[in-house]
Amino acid sequence: MSEQQEEVLPVIYGGREWQLPELGAKQLRNVRAKIIAITDFLDGTNAETKEGQTAGYRFVHMPDAMYGDMLDVVFWGLTRAEPELTREAFDELKPKDSQLFAAFLIVRRQSGLFVLVPRKAPDAPKDGDAPQEGEEPGEVPAPVA
């Protein structure tokens, strides 16, 4: 049986670049539930979010406890890149908020819980019709079935 090559993604966090492999069981045990809850919040699929809010808006207005959970997810993800990383050393890093958000998205991808799937392109407007609402082309995270 041939082994599939592991995908390693770069993460910019706290003033340095980390090479993040796919998460292992140790990391998943610590972050799985948090990744799912944060993703539900960012996607607007929980009771705390309102329709029409973007993921960026939700991130900025995220409850403090969930923000702490996002930090936990990124910490455990980075321990996969650098097993010697301590929580104390992680807490001394000085990331920008945008780096935390981007790092979370990469750790989530490396968890294998969500995969990127093509997003449906908006329908073309018919003659005389206003443009129809649809999703922008690109990729969106989807739960692994």
C-alpha positions as CSV (number, residue, x, y, z in Angstrom):
1,M,0.0,0.0,0.0
2,S,1.4,3.4,-1.0
3,E,1.3,6.2,1.5
4,Q,-0.2,9.5,0.4
5,Q,2.1,12.5,0.8
6,E,1.0,14.8,3.7
7,E,0.1,18.4,2.7
8,V,2.0,21.0,4.7
9,L,0.7,24.6,4.7
10,P,2.5,27.8,5.7
11,V,1.0,29.8,8.6
12,I,2.1,33.3,9.4
13,Y,1.6,33.9,13.1
14,G,3.2,36.0,15.7
15,G,6.0,37.4,13.5
16,R,7.1,34.1,12.0
17,E,6.2,31.4,9.5
18,W,5.3,28.0,10.6
19,Q,5.0,24.9,8.4
20,L,1.8,23.2,9.5
21,P,1.3,19.5,8.7
22,E,-2.1,17.8,9.0
23,L,-3.2,17.5,12.6
24,G,-2.5,14.3,14.6
25,A,-4.7,12.6,17.1
26,K,-3.2,14.6,20.0
27,Q,-4.2,17.9,18.4
28,L,-7.6,16.7,17.2
29,R,-8.5,15.4,20.7
30,N,-7.9,19.0,22.0
31,V,-9.5,21.0,19.2
32,R,-12.2,19.1,17.4
33,A,-15.2,20.4,19.3
34,K,-13.9,23.9,19.3
35,I,-13.2,23.9,15.6
36,I,-16.8,22.8,14.9
37,A,-18.3,25.4,17.3
38,I,-16.2,28.2,16.0
39,T,-17.0,27.3,12.4
40,D,-20.8,27.2,13.2
41,F,-20.5,30.7,14.7
42,L,-18.4,32.1,11.7
43,D,-20.8,30.5,9.2
44,G,-23.8,31.9,11.0
45,T,-25.4,28.5,11.6
46,N,-25.8,28.9,15.4
47,A,-28.4,30.9,17.4
48,E,-25.9,33.7,18.3
49,T,-25.5,35.0,14.7
50,K,-27.8,37.1,12.5
51,E,-28.4,36.7,8.8
52,G,-26.4,39.0,6.6
53,Q,-23.4,39.2,8.9
54,T,-20.0,38.3,7.3
55,A,-17.6,35.9,8.8
56,G,-15.2,38.8,9.3
57,Y,-17.9,40.7,11.2
58,R,-18.7,37.7,13.3
59,F,-15.0,37.2,14.1
60,V,-14.6,40.8,15.3
61,H,-17.8,40.5,17.5
62,M,-17.0,37.0,18.7
63,P,-17.6,36.3,22.4
64,D,-14.5,36.4,24.5
65,A,-14.7,32.7,25.5
66,M,-14.9,31.7,21.8
67,Y,-11.9,34.0,21.0
68,G,-10.0,32.1,23.7
69,D,-11.1,28.8,22.1
70,M,-9.8,30.1,18.7
71,L,-6.4,30.8,20.4
72,D,-6.5,27.3,21.8
73,V,-7.1,25.8,18.4
74,V,-4.2,27.8,16.9
75,F,-1.9,26.8,19.8
76,W,-2.6,23.1,19.4
77,G,-2.2,23.4,15.6
78,L,1.2,25.0,16.0
79,T,2.3,22.2,18.3
80,R,2.0,20.0,15.3
81,A,4.5,22.2,13.5
82,E,6.7,22.6,16.6
83,P,6.1,19.9,19.2
84,E,8.3,21.7,21.8
85,L,6.0,24.8,21.7
86,T,4.7,25.6,25.2
87,R,1.6,27.5,26.0
88,E,3.7,30.1,27.8
89,A,5.8,30.7,24.7
90,F,2.7,30.8,22.5
91,D,1.1,33.4,24.8
92,E,4.1,35.6,24.4
93,L,3.8,35.7,20.6
94,K,2.4,39.0,19.2
95,P,0.0,38.1,16.4
96,K,-2.2,40.5,14.6
97,D,-5.9,39.6,14.9
98,S,-5.9,38.9,11.1
99,Q,-3.1,36.4,11.7
100,L,-5.2,34.6,14.3
101,F,-8.2,34.4,12.0
102,A,-6.1,33.1,9.0
103,A,-4.2,30.7,11.3
104,F,-7.5,29.3,12.5
105,L,-8.7,28.7,9.0
106,I,-5.5,26.8,8.1
107,V,-5.5,24.7,11.3
108,R,-9.2,23.9,10.5
109,R,-8.2,22.8,7.1
110,Q,-5.4,20.7,8.4
111,S,-7.8,19.0,10.9
112,G,-9.5,17.2,8.0
113,L,-12.9,18.1,9.6
114,F,-13.7,20.4,6.7
115,V,-12.6,20.3,3.1
116,L,-12.7,23.0,0.4
117,V,-15.4,22.5,-2.2
118,P,-16.1,24.6,-5.2
119,R,-18.6,27.3,-4.6
120,K,-21.6,27.7,-6.9
121,A,-21.2,30.6,-9.3
122,P,-24.1,33.1,-9.4
123,D,-26.8,32.5,-12.0
124,A,-26.4,34.8,-15.0
125,P,-29.1,37.5,-15.2
126,K,-31.7,37.0,-17.9
127,D,-32.5,39.9,-20.2
128,G,-34.3,42.5,-18.2
129,D,-33.8,40.8,-14.9
130,A,-31.9,42.2,-12.0
131,P,-28.9,40.1,-11.1
132,Q,-29.9,37.1,-8.9
133,E,-28.5,36.5,-5.6
134,G,-26.0,33.7,-5.5
135,E,-22.8,32.7,-4.0
136,E,-19.5,34.1,-5.2
137,P,-17.3,31.7,-7.1
138,G,-14.4,30.3,-5.0
139,E,-14.1,27.6,-2.4
140,V,-16.0,27.1,0.9
141,P,-15.4,24.8,3.8
142,A,-17.7,21.8,3.9
143,P,-18.0,19.1,6.6
144,V,-16.4,15.9,5.6
145,A,-19.1,13.4,4.9
